[in-house]
Amino acid sequence: MKLVVATNNSHKLEEFKRILEPLGIQILSQKEAGIHIQPEENGLTFAENAWIKAKAIFKATGLPTVADDSGLCVDALGGRPGVYSARYHGEDTPYPEKMQALLDELKDVEDSRRTAQFVCAIACAWDAETKIETLGVCQGKIGYQPLGSGGFGYDPIFMVNGKSYSQLTGEEKDAISHRGLALREFYSKVKDKVEGKKE
Ligand code: IMP
């Protein structure tokens, strides 16, 4: 079967492929499905935004479509940037600048209060009637400087057990990450569907 991933982010697409292709599902990017629209993410929660994207691309393709909406919630900033993570300090601002702005906001915050969560909501329009949703949360801390060279986005400043997401291999990140958690739960729900089991 074919599953469209409603994203233009090649890093996210790679993570979806790594986790879902072993199920025998053919993952298509939005581009491969011939869709070039960018739905407006005007929801107030990760789950709402994920559903906006999945629903719009499903309508355009008629194929089962999955989307994620994710972001970084920093406790000392009342959960910011949260759903606005991609737009923090301007959508087109390079990540080194966004990360520095976040580190500057936290410059007087002591270690014990630098806690943060990466959150990932997955929403899938499986068919016209069926919506599948999962949520993954990874607890960590904001570091003091960008560390490591892998990954994308805010990976270099998000620390889990003394290492940044960027210092992990792809597989190590998948094992603990917000998207890994949400996608594995999604995988098991899809497996039940593919194998014809009830929810
Ligand atoms: P979205 O594409 O609208 O879901 O925006 C997600 C935002 O959160 C972007 O700013 C990403 O850089 C950031 N983000 C989400 N997941 C990750 C991740 O795994 N690592 C680093 N940044 C992430």
Residues whose N, C-alpha, C, O or C-beta is under 5 A from the ligand:
A	BS01	IMP	D68 D69 S70 G71 L72 S85 A86 F152 G153 Y154 D155
